[in-house]
Amino acid sequence: MKIPLPIINGVAPSCVALPAGAWPTILAFFTTRFPDVATSIWLARMAKGEVVDEYGVAVFADSSYRAHVRVYYYRELEVETPIPFTETIIYQDDYIVVADKPHFLPVIPAGRFLHETLLVRLKHKLQLNDLVPIHRIDRETAGLVIFSHHKASRGVYQALFKDKTITKTYEALAPTRADLTFPLSYQSRMVEGEPFFKMKEVTGEANSETHISVLAHLGDVSLYQLRPITGKKHQLRVHLAALGIPIINDEFYPYLQPTKGDDFNHPLKLLAKSVAFIDPLTGQSHYFESGRSLSVG
């Protein structure tokens, strides 16, 4: 189905499918579904023609509620923190884009970030409306992210990650532990923790694995190379913390730290350094490496 609203400055419209219910109007549903968005904001969006159904018909304050219809609208943020760091495009062909992301920049819109995300920046810069990340890294992590901009071939690139036929390496700065012998392989069972955005380790069959080696000893700190065999959320952060070498400036692991707001002076010392794979369409051998590096301090 064609999206009935255009992409503007890299921002695609949001979509909600109206569930079965007894709301008298679509506006009544939206004010219930999104209590943090004032009714006046929805009315202003409607007045500008920026709320439409899946057929492109404008939604107004008195539009009757219709279950199982999709409604499109533009998400807006009153205040969005500018991210004062720039991404780099290191590769582009007819199917994929590889970008080198700075610390603090989210990959996709979520929460309090919309325009200040890697996806929206690249859509705006490259004018590629079908751009979609085929994997993600944390907002706090810098480094490589691969995007697809060709719908028909997207699945074969996503399969690289599902089938574990892509090699990813990370670098991290963390405390030195002379009593550990590297390289080593660390495995554990990871599940969602509390609060919801954290992960935790529990007993049971391992579902996560990371290979860890030391690239350089820098006194009390070492530069580690990490190769995740699996791709669990926060896997590298959890595994290094479990080994007693939490990544420098990690505010989540091993213990949740008080929020410092948008403090750009202490980035998480974690970098998605390289990716390597055989292109599933062309057979070409690809190796991409981030131009960024981690510094002590």
C-alpha positions in Angstrom: 0.0 0.0 0.0 1.3 3.4 -0.9 1.9 5.8 2.0 -0.6 8.7 1.6 1.7 11.3 3.1 5.1 12.3 1.6 8.5 12.0 3.4 9.6 15.5 4.4 13.2 16.3 5.2 13.8 12.6 5.7 10.9 12.1 8.1 8.3 9.6 7.1 4.8 9.7 8.5 3.9 7.6 11.5 1.1 5.1 11.2 -1.4 3.6 13.7 -4.0 0.9 12.9 -7.3 1.8 14.7 -8.3 -1.2 16.9 -11.9 -2.2 17.6 -13.4 0.2 20.1 -16.2 2.6 21.0 -14.5 5.9 20.5 -16.9 8.4 18.9 -14.2 10.1 16.8 -10.7 9.4 15.6 -9.6 12.5 17.7 -11.0 10.9 20.8 -9.0 7.8 20.1 -5.8 9.8 19.6 -6.2 11.7 22.8 -6.7 8.4 24.7 -3.9 6.6 22.9 -1.4 9.4 23.2 -2.2 11.2 26.5 1.1 13.2 26.4 0.0 14.9 23.2 -2.4 17.8 23.8 -5.7 17.9 21.9 -4.7 21.3 20.5 -1.6 19.7 18.8 -3.8 17.1 17.1 -6.2 19.9 16.0 -3.3 21.9 14.6 -2.0 18.9 12.7 -5.5 18.2 11.3 -5.9 21.8 10.3 -2.7 21.5 8.2 -4.0 18.3 6.5 -1.3 16.3 8.2 -3.6 13.5 9.5 -5.1 11.3 6.9 -6.4 7.8 6.5 -4.9 5.0 4.4 -6.9 6.3 1.4 -5.5 9.8 1.7 -8.7 11.2 3.1 -8.1 14.0 5.6 -9.1 13.4 9.3 -10.8 16.2 11.1 -11.9 16.8 14.7 -15.4 15.3 14.0 -14.3 12.4 11.8 -16.1 9.3 13.0 -14.1 6.4 14.4 -13.6 3.4 12.0 -11.9 0.3 13.4 -9.2 -1.5 11.3 -8.4 1.6 9.3 -4.8 2.9 9.2 -4.2 6.6 10.0 -1.0 8.5 9.1 0.4 11.6 10.7 3.6 13.4 11.3 5.2 12.9 14.7 6.5 16.2 16.1 8.8 17.1 19.0 8.5 20.4 20.8 12.2 20.2 21.9 14.9 18.0 20.4 18.4 18.1 21.6 20.8 18.8 18.7 23.5 16.1 18.3 26.7 18.1 17.5 28.5 15.3 15.7 28.4 14.2 12.1 28.0 10.9 10.4 30.1 9.8 7.4 29.0 7.7 4.4 31.8 5.3 3.6 30.0 3.2 0.9 27.0 3.3 -1.3 25.8 1.1 -4.2 22.5 0.2 -5.8 21.4 -1.8 -2.8 23.1 -0.7 0.4 24.6 2.3 2.2 27.2 1.9 5.0 27.5 4.8 7.4 29.9 5.6 10.2 27.8 6.9 13.1 29.1 9.2 15.9 28.4 8.6 19.5 25.1 9.8 20.9 23.2 9.7 17.6 20.3 7.3 17.6 19.9 5.0 14.5 16.1 5.4 14.2 13.5 7.8 15.6 12.3 6.9 19.1 11.4 8.7 22.2 12.8 12.3 22.3 14.7 11.9 19.0 13.3 12.3 15.5 15.3 14.6 13.2 18.5 14.0 15.2 18.8 10.3 14.1 21.0 8.6 11.6 18.1 7.3 9.5 16.4 10.7 9.1 19.7 12.5 8.5 20.6 10.0 5.7 17.2 10.0 4.1 17.4 13.8 3.9 20.9 13.9 2.7 20.7 11.1 0.1 17.0 11.5 -0.8 16.5 7.7 -0.4 12.9 7.2 0.8 13.2 3.4 1.1 16.3 3.6 3.3 16.1 1.1 6.2 18.7 -0.1 8.7 19.3 -3.9 8.4 20.8 -3.9 11.9 21.2 -1.4 14.7 23.7 -0.3 17.3 23.0 1.6 20.5 22.7 5.4 20.5 25.7 5.4 22.9 27.8 3.3 20.5 29.7 4.8 17.6 30.6 3.1 14.3 29.3 1.2 11.3 25.6 0.7 10.4 24.5 -0.9 7.2 21.3 0.3 5.4 19.2 -1.1 2.6 17.6 1.2 0.1 16.2 -1.4 -2.3 13.1 -3.2 -1.1 13.4 -6.2 -3.3 16.8 -7.2 -2.0 16.4 -6.2 1.6 15.7 -9.7 2.8 18.9 -11.2 1.5 21.0 -8.6 3.3 19.1 -9.1 6.5 19.8 -12.8 6.2 23.5 -12.1 6.6 22.8 -11.3 10.2 20.2 -14.0 10.8 22.5 -16.7 9.3 25.6 -15.3 11.0 27.5 -15.0 7.7 28.7 -11.5 8.5 31.7 -10.8 10.7 31.4 -7.8 13.0 34.2 -6.5 15.2 34.0 -3.9 17.9 36.6 -2.1 20.0 36.2 -1.1 23.6 38.2 0.6 26.3 37.7 -1.1 29.7 39.8 -1.8 32.8 42.8 -4.0 32.6 42.6 -7.4 34.3 45.9 -9.2 34.4 44.4 -12.3 36.0 42.3 -13.1 32.9 43.8 -14.9 30.0 43.0 -13.6 26.5 41.7 -14.3 24.0 38.6 -15.9 25.5 35.0 -16.7 24.6 32.3 -15.6 27.0 28.8 -17.2 26.9 25.7 -16.5 29.0 21.9 -16.6 28.9 20.6 -13.0 28.6 17.0 -11.9 29.2 15.2 -8.6 29.6 15.9 -7.0 33.0 14.6 -4.2 35.2 14.1 -1.4 34.3 12.9 -2.5 30.8 15.8 -1.0 28.9 18.4 -3.1 30.6 19.4 -6.8 30.1 20.5 -9.3 32.7 22.1 -12.7 32.9 20.3 -15.7 34.3 21.0 -19.4 34.7 20.2 -21.6 31.8 21.4 -22.5 28.3 23.5 -19.8 26.8 21.9 -17.6 24.1 24.8 -15.1 23.7 28.5 -15.5 22.9 31.3 -13.0 22.5 34.9 -13.6 21.5 37.2 -11.2 23.3 40.9 -10.3 22.8 43.3 -7.6 23.9 44.7 -5.2 21.3 46.8 -3.1 23.6 47.5 -2.6 27.3 47.4 1.1 28.3 48.1 0.9 32.0 45.0 0.6 34.0 42.9 0.5 30.8 43.1 -1.9 27.9 41.8 -1.7 24.3 39.8 -4.8 23.7 38.6 -6.3 20.4 35.1 -7.9 20.6 33.6 -10.2 18.1 29.9 -10.9 18.9 28.8 -14.3 17.6 25.2 -13.6 18.6 23.4 -10.2 18.6 21.6 -9.8 21.8 20.7 -6.3 23.0 23.5 -4.7 25.0 25.4 -8.0 24.7 28.9 -6.6 24.7 28.2 -4.2 27.6 26.7 -7.0 29.7 29.5 -9.5 28.9 32.4 -7.1 29.8 30.6 -6.0 32.9 30.2 -9.7 33.9 33.9 -10.2 33.5 34.6 -7.3 35.9 35.8 -5.0 33.1 32.8 -2.7 32.4 33.2 -0.5 29.4 34.4 3.0 30.3 31.5 5.5 30.7 28.8 2.8 30.7 25.9 4.3 32.6 23.9 1.0 32.5 26.3 -1.8 33.5 27.1 -3.2 35.9 24.9 -0.7 37.8 22.5 1.9 36.5 23.9 5.4 37.0 21.9 8.6 37.7 21.1 10.3 34.4 23.5 13.1 33.4 21.2 14.5 30.7 22.8 15.3 27.4 26.4 15.2 28.5 28.5 14.8 25.4 31.8 14.9 27.3 31.8 11.2 28.4 30.9 8.9 25.5 30.6 5.2 26.0 34.0 3.8 24.9 32.5 1.3 22.5 33.0 1.4 18.7 31.5 -0.8 15.9 34.9 -1.0 14.1 34.4 -3.2 11.1 32.1 -5.5 9.1 33.0 -8.1 6.5 30.8 -10.2 4.3 30.3 -11.7 0.8 27.7 -9.6 -1.0 24.7 -12.0 -1.5 23.8 -10.4 -4.9 27.2 -9.6 -6.5 29.5 -12.1 -4.8 31.9 -9.3 -4.1 33.9 -9.5 -0.9 33.2 -6.5 1.3 35.2 -5.1 4.2 34.3 -1.8 5.8 36.1 -0.1 8.7 35.1 2.8 10.8 37.4 5.8 10.6 36.8 6.6 14.2 39.0 5.5 17.1 38.6 5.4 20.9 40.8 7.6 23.2 41.5 7.3 26.8 40.1 10.2 28.8 
